[in-house]
Amino acid sequence: MAKIELNPLLGKVQGAIGGIILKRYGDRTVASKYPDMSRVKSSPLQLAQQERMKWAIYYYRHVLGDPTLKARYEKRAKAKKTTTHRLATSEYMRLSIAAGRVDILAELTGPKQQAAGKAAGGRKAKR
């Protein structure tokens, strides 16, 4: 991987450009070849983890849509020196593992929000 020194005008750049990916690791930016995932077959455990992460993102979207909950998460995230996204998704992951299932969204948000989360499932999370 190549280490890149960015012009300060570009700020914090990350993402894919052509066949190259730019990743941020702390205060460094690293360029690498875009991975070819076409032949990768996920194991049943990986598929379960991907499903759990999908539900965690639904929960994060709910947090963003509720101003009171969002403010509470932002305050906790700031105290822990992390992001609201990381805090909400990791909390959901931890609670779903403890419950032994992935679909605990209703218990955390109520049935109305669960239906809204499922309906939003086709959209990508905003970054």
Backbone torsions as a table, in degrees:
resi	resn	phi	psi	omega
1	MET	NA	144.5	179.7
2	ALA	-95.8	140.9	173.7
3	LYS	-93.3	138.0	-175.4
4	ILE	-118.7	134.9	173.6
5	GLU	-102.3	112.3	-175.5
6	LEU	-89.7	148.6	171.7
7	ASN	-66.5	133.8	-178.1
8	PRO	-56.4	-24.1	178.6
9	LEU	-66.8	-27.9	-179.6
10	LEU	-77.6	-20.9	179.8
11	GLY	68.2	-142.4	-177.6
12	LYS	-94.9	98.7	-178.0
13	VAL	-96.3	136.5	172.8
14	GLN	-153.9	158.3	-179.4
15	GLY	126.2	-170.3	-176.7
16	ALA	-106.2	138.7	174.9
17	ILE	-132.4	108.8	-177.3
18	GLY	62.8	-127.0	179.9
19	GLY	-96.8	15.0	-178.0
20	ILE	-117.9	142.0	177.9
21	ILE	-113.9	136.5	175.9
22	LEU	-107.8	122.7	-177.2
23	LYS	-118.2	148.6	176.9
24	ARG	-105.7	128.3	173.6
25	TYR	-124.3	96.5	-176.1
26	GLY	66.0	-119.2	-179.7
27	ASP	-101.2	9.5	179.8
28	ARG	-107.3	149.2	173.2
29	THR	-113.4	131.7	-177.3
30	VAL	-122.7	135.9	176.7
31	ALA	-103.2	136.6	176.5
32	SER	-146.5	166.2	179.4
33	LYS	-68.8	140.7	177.8
34	TYR	-63.5	128.2	-176.0
35	PRO	-71.3	141.5	176.2
36	ASP	-94.0	104.3	-176.5
37	MET	-99.8	11.0	-173.7
38	SER	-64.9	-28.8	-178.0
39	ARG	-103.1	8.4	-179.1
40	VAL	-83.4	127.5	176.9
41	LYS	-113.6	117.6	-178.3
42	SER	-73.0	142.4	177.1
43	SER	-76.9	165.7	176.8
44	PRO	-57.1	-37.0	178.2
45	LEU	-68.1	-38.1	177.6
46	GLN	-66.6	-40.1	177.7
47	LEU	-63.2	-39.2	177.6
48	ALA	-64.1	-41.1	179.4
49	GLN	-67.2	-38.3	177.5
50	GLN	-64.0	-39.1	177.3
51	GLU	-65.1	-41.7	177.8
52	ARG	-62.3	-41.0	179.3
53	MET	-66.5	-37.8	177.8
54	LYS	-59.8	-44.4	178.6
55	TRP	-67.1	-35.1	177.9
56	ALA	-63.8	-37.1	177.1
57	ILE	-68.2	-38.5	174.0
58	TYR	-56.8	-44.0	-179.9
59	TYR	-63.5	-42.8	178.8
60	TYR	-60.7	-41.0	177.1
61	ARG	-61.3	-38.5	176.8
62	HIS	-63.1	-44.0	178.6
63	VAL	-58.0	-44.2	179.8
64	LEU	-64.3	-31.0	-178.1
65	GLY	-82.4	-12.5	-179.6
66	ASP	-109.6	106.1	-174.6
67	PRO	-56.9	-38.3	-179.9
68	THR	-66.9	-48.3	180.0
69	LEU	-64.9	-40.4	179.2
70	LYS	-61.1	-44.7	179.6
71	ALA	-62.4	-40.0	179.2
72	ARG	-64.1	-44.1	179.0
73	TYR	-67.2	-40.0	178.9
74	GLU	-62.1	-39.6	178.8
75	LYS	-65.2	-46.0	178.9
76	ARG	-65.3	-39.0	-179.8
77	ALA	-64.5	-41.2	179.5
78	LYS	-63.8	-41.9	179.2
79	ALA	-64.1	-34.9	-179.8
80	LYS	-90.5	0.8	180.0
81	LYS	56.2	51.3	177.6
82	THR	-140.4	-173.8	179.7
83	THR	-99.6	158.5	177.0
84	THR	-61.6	-40.7	179.4
85	HIS	-59.1	-50.4	-177.8
86	ARG	-63.1	-41.1	-178.5
87	LEU	-66.3	-48.2	-177.7
88	ALA	-65.7	-45.0	-178.3
89	THR	-68.9	-40.8	-179.9
90	SER	-67.5	-35.7	177.5
91	GLU	-65.1	-43.3	177.7
92	TYR	-62.1	-44.2	-179.9
93	MET	-59.9	-46.0	-179.0
94	ARG	-62.1	-45.6	-178.4
95	LEU	-68.0	-36.3	-180.0
96	SER	-69.9	-35.4	176.6
97	ILE	-66.5	-42.3	179.1
98	ALA	-64.0	-35.8	179.8
99	ALA	-77.3	-18.7	179.1
100	GLY	82.4	13.2	176.9
101	ARG	-154.2	163.4	-174.1
102	VAL	-92.7	-24.7	-172.2
103	ASP	-91.7	58.4	179.1
104	ILE	-95.3	12.6	-177.3
105	LEU	-57.9	-40.5	-179.0
106	ALA	-61.5	-39.4	-179.6
107	GLU	-66.5	-31.2	-177.7
108	LEU	-87.6	-29.6	-172.1
109	THR	-122.8	-21.2	-173.6
110	GLY	100.9	155.1	-174.6
111	PRO	-63.5	-32.1	180.0
112	LYS	-61.8	-46.8	-178.1
113	GLN	-69.1	-30.8	179.1
114	GLN	-62.6	-43.1	178.8
115	ALA	-64.3	-39.1	178.1
116	ALA	-65.6	-39.0	178.7
117	GLY	-63.9	-41.2	178.3
118	LYS	-65.6	-39.2	180.0
119	ALA	-64.9	-32.2	-179.7
120	ALA	-82.2	-2.5	-173.9
121	GLY	-59.2	-27.3	-178.3
122	GLY	-76.1	-16.3	-178.4
123	ARG	-91.4	150.6	175.1
124	LYS	-78.9	147.0	176.7
125	ALA	-66.5	139.6	178.3
126	LYS	-72.4	144.6	179.0
127	ARG	-114.3	NA	NA
